[in-house]
Amino acid sequence: MPAPTITITSEFSGSVVAKGAADDLSASLLKHAGFQQIDDWYGRRHRLPTTTPVANKVAIASHAAEMLRAARYSVDLSPALDTARMSPPAHPLGPYTAGAELLQITDRIRAAGNGADLQRAVDHLLHPEHGALERVREALEAAGEQINDLDEELYALADRFGFASDFVSSAQSELIGAEAELRRVSDAQQDRTEAYAPKLHEHRGAALATSPAAAKAKVTPALGDEAAHYSAAVRPPSVPGPRR
């Protein structure tokens, strides 16, 4: 008869409980992982104290499930306690996490549907304390200072990092106040559209209006007359043939 499934779940109280470990081997594996065994009128069960940090709960529960499965036990582990399911996806740029974050900002900028959305996306670049430009400026400045501390003879290289930091600072100064203006992008576009609409109507009316001369004559030249006139206008001059 197969052994019952061992379930490891998280209760509302915050404690992690393992149920179904009725034999000594499964019980010892749970205790080895860090669970405490409880035997009362509810039966045998294992639990982690509610004061256990969340990260430790997940690690202990996952480790216990691995050992039990290796011992041929059937284990039902809650997804919230499974480190395999909680593992973050592979980063698109590998170890260059900062570059990947900037790519996300770029995508948000390109996807902005109005000035307010654009302003919120650009704020991640321009915020004076926490924006990406400020972090880049500080990193370049720190790199130059660290080069000086490690090798004073490389002052030229340190200066290059310092100059780069100054360039970023100049870019920040150039863009001061840009966020407030970005919020008005959609409003400005709407104003231009409304201002252009009457002019477009006037141009359209003028294009459809009948000329005074045509209205007075009330005659539309026939297509045959126009073709004959055009033919006469473009007919090449006759060239005398050779004398016989």
Disulfide bonds with the S-S distance in Angstrom:
none
